Amino acid sequence: MAAKGSNEVKESVKEMARIYRPSNPRKFVRDYVKKYRIPGGYEDVLTRLVENEMAKLGDSVS
């Protein structure tokens, strides 16, 4: 994935996490990847981003 595209995806995932505040980051990212047809291999990175964003917001992450 190109750097510009990668940054756009990361920012989008972070914004979606702020809006929806998922209780299960892994499932949230899996659904996001499937819905927006993001190439495989990015799930772990995106999951960490969501977990970090939830930690910043003070929500507990299981």
MOLINMO-V172424 format. One record per run of one state. SS is the DSSP state (a for helix, b for strand, c for the rest). FROM is the first residue (numbers start at 1). LEN is the number of residues. If there is no record, write none. Layout:
# MOLINMO-V172424
ss=SS from=FROM len=LEN
ss=SS from=FROM len=LEN
This chain:
# MOLINMO-V172424
ss=c from=1 len=2
ss=a from=3 len=18
ss=c from=21 len=4
ss=a from=25 len=12
ss=c from=37 len=6
ss=a from=43 len=15
ss=c from=58 len=5
